[in-house]
Amino acid sequence: MSESVERGASVRGWAEVDLGALRSNVRALRGRIGGAALMAVVKADGYGHGALPCARAAVEAGATWLGTATPEEALALRAGGGLPDDLRIMCWLWTPGGPWQEAIEADLDVSVSAMWALTEVTAAARRAGGPARVQLKADTGLGRNGCQPGPDWRELVGAALRAEAEGLVRITGLWSHFARADEPGHPSIRAQLDLFREMTAYAEGEGVRPEVRHIANSPATLTLPEAHYDLVRPGIALYGISPSPEVGTPADFGLRPAMTLAASLALVKRVPGGHGVSYGHHYTTPGETTLGLVPLGYGDGIPRHASSAAPVLVDGKWRTVAGRIAMDQFVVDLGGDRPAAGAEAVLFGPGDRGEPTAEDWAQAAGTIAYEIVTRIGARVPRVYVNE
């Protein structure tokens, strides 16, 4: 888990995380979901923002569930402190031999997509001497985790109900996940909603009484009220980033990006025209100029694919990465300006000061903003503000 640090002159780069923005984002999302509950998804160390600080902030703003991918992430949250003891925490990415008993003893909700998982969790419940909180996941069209409709779903529902009758599990949820909710109007959205309705109706007809039914991720939370059911699961939207340009900008939904990534220039130097820059000399200075060295690289999660393309704000002006991004550093052409060594270089942030955003970096790297923030590595300290 990321920890809060004080930013100082010796820090080469830092990711400032505005927990006030995150709380505001939770409140904005809650304003869109009527009576549904909100699960704050803090997997992958809170999408790179720090899982535990972000979880605490989200709960302060009204989230009543937390979601993670792995059971280890969920167990760390439960052990981390500062969260209500009765807070519901769900994890969904299991492999055979996982820590089922530890999850039961920690009162986690665990996802089950197949008979092997139900077999393992019921065996763990026998050892633990108490029932497991189980949510059955339906594959309604994403084609990843989840149980297939038809005979597989009927078998899983029947076996889960028998395990519930034995006191080994409580079926607490029925859920699924969208494939293309970030493309409003795509026909797959309607097809998945219809299938989810059919699969939940079958389970309830057989006697399942779930506490929650849920399918809405960030884009569905923002644009698809009929998908809200009993619970929504925003992830990237919590952190103030739009799921896609097609859905809308953060400002369209009253969201504010929570992370600002910046560094201190390690060197500013004058070079002549025709000077090659970084590996492979993919950039050559067009004339006499100054170069600034930014001490972050792909070892810190800066995408190498953004070489010669991504923007950086230095000395109040947008600069472009000059040449290849290396493991620990990259260069920007300052066009003759001479900021001092130690001057701030802002890679991305909310955009308030004219700085680039994570979406700008995503466009430069040919990826999505989710990846830009999530991949920022442990070498980059997190600095928490508005705690």
Secondary structure, DSSP 4 states (H G I P E B T S, - for coil): ---B----TT-SEEEEEEHHHHHHHHHHHHTTSTT-EEEEE-HHHHHTT-HHHHHHHHHHTT--EEEESSHHHHHHHHHHSSS-TT-EEEE----TT--HHHHHHTT-EEEE-SHHHHHHHHHHHHHHTS-EEEEEEB-SSS-SSSBPTTHHHHHHHHHHHHHHHTTSEEEEEEE---SSTTSTT-HHHHHHHHHHHHHHHHHHHHT---SEEE-B-HHHHHH-GGG-TTEE--SGGGGT--S-TTT--GGGGT----EEEEEE--EEEEE-TT-EESGGG-EE-SSSEEEEEE---GGGT--GGGTTT-EEEETTEEEEB-S---SS-EEEE-TT--PPTT-EEEEE-SSTTS---HHHHHHHHTS-HHHHHHT--TTS-EEEE--
